[in-house]
């Protein structure tokens, strides 16, 4: 199955991309068509296959089946042609501790040209990184920023950033996401993985969700937010009350129920959640909920409710 | 890249300097050695060692310096350098977790590994060639004549021998993830092989037979490299390098 492509299309396209490690299928056949000029969040809990997918797209891990193309270049062999058109910041932070920050940046930017080095130095200065010091003296967050400076500097059509905001303080995380938004506004496609949805949801135009090596959802961030607004969560006094409510709500058309202890989560396929809630509350004989959450659910909670996947 | 080249240069210079200092000391000791050969022959234990000293004595300063520089200095220090430089080539990156950022560079794996192989190999062999070609100049201080040509040729033989040791260790590094264990393993093999060389009954099973005093003496006598030795050694190195490429192509971060 060939991936459609056009030169410099700034898209990330995959068809049936698959990777196994021994008997374990780390990445089940996956289709993607992402970009251009957008920030796409790749989300899922630890071990869901995010890093394997990213590494496979870059040629760092060879796919067992399927095809991929990035920025119009087909993934072949060890992926050199793809990596020339993409920058990558890995999720696992491991750098050459004996090098200075400046030397490490130079090393990370080999083959990218002097302009990329100048830009990376400027980004590192914005991040207040002490480039003259050895990398071994850097904190976890500083190392992350050094990798980001190297990944954000080159003038490429696609950036792949694995756990880019992990380990950053909220202020710096905001700055990084702003920088990514500005980059995407210039037409760059950014694939941003995270296992903390709340860290990246504001910045993303679209979201791809992985669980157990499978893509289980792909949607625009706006559509996902809309679905979040149609989630109603009620907490009752005891499990008997909860069971009573659940039995009654199961008869409501277009309402998907999920019961967890004394909590009932209702996902509405359509319609106004306020009207639904009003009809529930006015139903005779039903116990009153102790707490109600409506339109307040984070996207992480939404995924837990909708897809039954914990950990993001 | 400049930083990497600088690191290779520093390592090569450091080990080349030690090699040269050992050579200077050995050459300056030559007059005393020459005058005490009969006594030394009586003291040397074992047939193999005795044969080595006799071979040295029969070839005068040339034989003595061959032993001191190639058999002692280069085999010892060069072998250690080959083991240490090669062991960290790939396994070092795996061990500290930097394999992924290395592989993510916009270059083919063939290029990445070739660069590293060549850089390490040059760091091992250039000091051998450089110090060897300084021997005629050093010998002039003890009033011995020598020309650069044969010493240069002999250094190529030694370089090919060390390249084989380097390449074998490099292959193991491409497969492994513990550079220290690989380096110590390679050094242990070298020590065992050297011990084997000194045992009369087993000496021919030692790879040090491929670069001992007899081999170097033949090179000086013929004025040319011994193709029957260096071609198989070079082929072995190439084979190890090809194996390392195959192993490296399969590595995942």
Interface residues (C-beta under 8 A of the other chain):
Chain A: X55 X58 X60 X61 X77 X78 X80 X83 X84 X88 X90 X92 X94 X95 X96 X97 X99 X103 X106 X107 X108 X110 X111 X112 X147
Chain B: X1 X2 X3 X4 X96 X97 X98 X100 X101 X103 X104 X105 X106 X107 X108 X109 X249 X252 X253
